[in-house]
Amino acid sequence: MRKRTLFLAATLTTGLLTALPATASAAPSGLRGDFNGDGYGDIAFAAPYATVDGKPMAGYVVVMYGSSTGINPTRPAQYKVISQNTTGVPGTAETEDTFGDALAVADLNGDGYADLAVGASGEDVDGDTDGGTVAVLWGSSTGVSGGTTVKDPATSGHDYFGRLLAAGDFDGDGDQDLATGASNSTVYVVKGGFTKSGTTGGFTTFTTPKKISYGPDALKSGDVNKDGKDDLIVTGRVAEATDTDPGATRSTGWYYPGATAGPGTAAPTTLPGGTSATVGDIDGDGYGEIVLGNVFAKDDDLSGSLGGTVTVVRGSATGPDASTAPTVLTQDSPGVPGTDEERDGFGSALSVGDINADGYGDLAIGVVFEDITTEDTGSTVLLKGSATGLSETGGRTLSQASSGVPGTAEAMDYFGSDVLLKDVTGDGKADYTVSAAFEGEGVGAVTAMLSNGTGISSTGDRAFGPGAFNLPYKYGAFGANLIG
């Protein structure tokens, strides 16, 4: 089996936005994604297949703290590596726990510091093989420290609890909630407030209108209808047998509006399917656009295309805007760099952020299987936001073959396996972080690029792998699940 197939299978079955700087002893900034409260945005990512203390695929997470010069692995005070063997973190690093195969960020206990929810969907729990678990790692003035297990509300009713995570205030009560996917068609929503002792505000569940195979493929939150409650996007594959393929599936999505009783209590709106999703305001009207990436080829799923598609559904006061047809993009669309080629993986990862602070969200797209100098090197595309949506001018490709970008475009690096637009320098402009999860035969690497005020610049770029943190240079998918 080719590594491309392995990577896609792993991604789909495990879950592959100004503040003034302050001192660490000052009051927390309250900035989303600021784990240490210093006013700079931070990021986290994982190596869920990495060996930890001799345990293959036990997994670990890296938290990197932002600064005026961005994230920097050469300064030990600006990062922390966390596994289940780290003091204060629940559990023990064990073979195939895959700690970090899903991440979510929110201030879950309301103390002003961002916290990090971490899924370990391969964890065996009380004799339940692959039952899965979720831990919250707590933010503080000194950064992420310690953790608490999130109780599974339906033990033994599924496998792989925590394989997908999404955080948001879904019921509008001011507390951040945590939505979790598992191996079935049910989404489990653990309600805030969370405490370090392990208590929460209870939980609710809902099941997708149609049974989905393998569990959800994507689970993302954001306020689409501008009502102050976060909404939830769920995608998955639904069985749709044909005369020639009784096992055929069609990727389908649903929009669940936030509601006082929680998501799932109001009827969902059907969306196009996808393997990735994000929510962000691209046209500057305050409503979040729903962006769905679908890397399936036609012979893999009935929703598939040649080289992958990205669909943008405009937000409105009623949720997905029914009066405007979704925008469907391929690499043959006007303003999109590249060429629509077979199995490029266009849409493998998505992120929305305002690179130039013009009030419009820009869109980053992973093209994980793009062939550049050789097979499956991977690439990314940046598209500009505007008052009318994504602009047909100013689109740009960035890869390891681009001038100024560190590294070398090599076979099966899968550059663009994840993308993140997030301000890590405190200037109010989104910077750009990209992972290449199979760099070095599955070791993985991260490339950090900064905004120069008008776009992403090669000045100050950094590329690093596990060796930068004195970690073994071994298979691990380092850089997976970028979040901030």
Salt bridges, closest charged atoms under 4 A:
ASP152 OD2 - HIS158 NE2 3.11
ASP171 OD2 - LYS191 NZ 3.94
ASP217 OD1 - ARG237 NH2 2.83
GLU240 OE1 - ARG250 NE 2.98
ASP283 OD2 - ARG314 NE 3.19
ASP285 OD2 - ARG314 NH2 3.74
ASP299 OD1 - ARG343 NH2 2.58
ASP300 OD2 - ARG343 NH1 2.83
GLU375 OE2 - ARG2 NH2 2.18
ASP376 OD2 - ARG2 NH2 3.35
ASP376 OD1 - ARG4 NH2 2.35
GLU441 OE1 - LYS3 NZ 2.01
